[in-house]
Structures are given as C-alpha cells and as structure tokens.
Amino acid sequence: MSQSSAIPVAGPAVEIPSIPFREIAPWALLFGLLAILALFFISADQGAVSIPSGNAVHEWVHDSRHLLGYPCH
C-alpha cells in the first residue's frame, strides 16, 4: 500500500458569507415588534389594558395562553 492513499484529500474551501449588522437590524426590529405585539395580545387579559373591547381577542388566543402558561380562568 502506498502512504499517499492514507492522506485525506480536502475539498474546496467553503466561505461563509458575512451579513452586515445594518442590513439585519431593520428586519430584527420589525420581527421583534411583531413578537411583542403578539405577546401582548396573548398575555393581556381583557381588562384595563385591552385595546378592543369585548372577549373576542381573549377567545382567539385562548389556547395559546394555556400553551405559554398564562392563567386565564
């Protein structure tokens, strides 16, 4: 056997692209605000901080409140 067959051959180098922070920041802000808005509607009880009146939002997000551990009864 030849010793050259025991040496592993490296493949082509893979370069990982870098994305500048200023390109990611607007998207991160947008999705962060959407997540906070969703969390508000899921976690807010239909009390003093309720944006729409009535029980509609509470009923729409009822199961997700229980899934995330928020008490609602």
MIMITI-295724 format. One record per residue: residue number from 0; x, y, z of N, C-alpha, C in turn. Coordinates in steps of 0.2 Angstrom, whole numbers, padded with zeros to 4 digits. Layout:
<pts>
NUM  X  Y  Z  X  Y  Z  X  Y  Z
...
</pts>
This chain:
<pts>
0  0004  -0006  0000  0000  0000  0000  0004  0006  0000
1  0002  0011  -0003  0005  0017  -0004  0003  0022  0002
2  0008  0026  0005  0006  0030  0010  0001  0036  0008
3  0002  0038  0001  -0002  0043  -0001  -0010  0042  -0001
4  -0012  0036  -0001  -0019  0034  -0001  -0022  0035  0006
5  -0018  0035  0011  -0020  0036  0018  -0021  0044  0020
6  -0018  0048  0016  -0019  0055  0017  -0026  0058  0014
7  -0030  0061  0019  -0037  0063  0016  -0036  0069  0012
8  -0040  0069  0007  -0039  0075  0002  -0045  0080  0004
9  -0043  0086  0005  -0048  0091  0007  -0051  0094  0001
10  -0058  0095  0002  -0062  0098  -0004  -0061  0105  -0004
11  -0065  0108  -0009  -0064  0115  -0010  -0067  0119  -0003
12  -0063  0124  -0002  -0065  0128  0004  -0072  0132  0003
13  -0075  0131  0009  -0082  0134  0009  -0082  0141  0013
14  -0084  0146  0010  -0083  0153  0013  -0090  0154  0015
15  -0091  0156  0022  -0097  0158  0025  -0098  0165  0024
16  -0103  0167  0020  -0104  0175  0019  -0106  0178  0026
17  -0103  0184  0026  -0105  0188  0032  -0110  0194  0030
18  -0115  0195  0034  -0120  0199  0033  -0119  0205  0038
19  -0119  0211  0035  -0118  0217  0039  -0124  0218  0044
20  -0122  0221  0050  -0127  0222  0055  -0133  0227  0053
21  -0130  0232  0049  -0135  0237  0047  -0140  0234  0042
22  -0139  0228  0039  -0144  0225  0034  -0149  0221  0038
23  -0146  0218  0044  -0151  0214  0048  -0155  0218  0053
24  -0152  0223  0055  -0156  0227  0060  -0163  0229  0059
25  -0165  0232  0053  -0172  0233  0052  -0176  0227  0052
26  -0174  0222  0049  -0178  0215  0050  -0179  0213  0057
27  -0173  0213  0061  -0174  0211  0068  -0178  0216  0072
28  -0178  0222  0070  -0183  0227  0074  -0190  0225  0072
29  -0192  0224  0065  -0198  0223  0063  -0201  0216  0066
30  -0197  0211  0066  -0199  0205  0069  -0200  0205  0077
31  -0195  0209  0080  -0196  0210  0087  -0202  0213  0089
32  -0204  0219  0085  -0210  0222  0087  -0216  0218  0086
33  -0216  0214  0080  -0222  0209  0079  -0222  0204  0085
34  -0217  0202  0087  -0217  0197  0093  -0219  0200  0099
35  -0217  0206  0100  -0220  0210  0106  -0228  0211  0106
36  -0230  0213  0100  -0237  0214  0099  -0241  0207  0100
37  -0238  0202  0097  -0242  0195  0098  -0242  0193  0105
38  -0236  0194  0108  -0236  0193  0116  -0241  0197  0120
39  -0242  0203  0118  -0246  0207  0121  -0253  0205  0121
40  -0255  0203  0114  -0262  0200  0113  -0263  0194  0117
41  -0258  0190  0117  -0259  0183  0120  -0259  0184  0128
42  -0255  0188  0130  -0254  0188  0138  -0259  0193  0141
43  -0261  0198  0138  -0265  0203  0141  -0272  0201  0142
44  -0275  0202  0148  -0281  0200  0150  -0286  0205  0147
45  -0292  0204  0146  -0297  0209  0144  -0299  0213  0149
46  -0295  0217  0151  -0296  0222  0157  -0294  0229  0155
47  -0291  0233  0159  -0289  0240  0158  -0285  0241  0152
48  -0280  0236  0150  -0276  0237  0145  -0278  0234  0138
49  -0284  0232  0138  -0287  0229  0132  -0288  0235  0127
50  -0285  0233  0121  -0286  0238  0115  -0294  0237  0112
51  -0296  0232  0110  -0303  0231  0108  -0307  0229  0114
52  -0313  0231  0114  -0317  0229  0120  -0320  0223  0118
53  -0323  0219  0123  -0326  0213  0122  -0321  0207  0124
54  -0323  0201  0122  -0320  0195  0123  -0317  0192  0117
55  -0317  0195  0111  -0315  0192  0105  -0308  0190  0105
56  -0303  0195  0107  -0296  0193  0107  -0294  0188  0112
57  -0297  0188  0117  -0296  0183  0123  -0298  0176  0120
58  -0304  0175  0116  -0306  0169  0114  -0301  0167  0108
59  -0299  0171  0104  -0295  0169  0098  -0288  0167  0101
60  -0285  0169  0106  -0279  0167  0108  -0279  0163  0115
61  -0285  0160  0116  -0286  0156  0122  -0281  0150  0123
62  -0281  0146  0118  -0277  0140  0118  -0269  0142  0119
63  -0267  0147  0115  -0260  0149  0116  -0258  0152  0122
64  -0263  0155  0126  -0262  0157  0133  -0260  0151  0137
65  -0264  0146  0136  -0263  0140  0140  -0256  0137  0138
66  -0255  0137  0132  -0249  0134  0129  -0243  0137  0132
67  -0243  0144  0133  -0237  0148  0136  -0237  0148  0143
68  -0242  0145  0146  -0243  0145  0154  -0246  0151  0157
69  -0249  0155  0153  -0253  0161  0156  -0260  0159  0159
70  -0261  0160  0165  -0268  0158  0168  -0273  0163  0165
71  -0279  0161  0164  -0284  0165  0161  -0291  0163  0164
72  -0291  0159  0169  -0298  0157  0172  -0298  0159  0179
</pts>
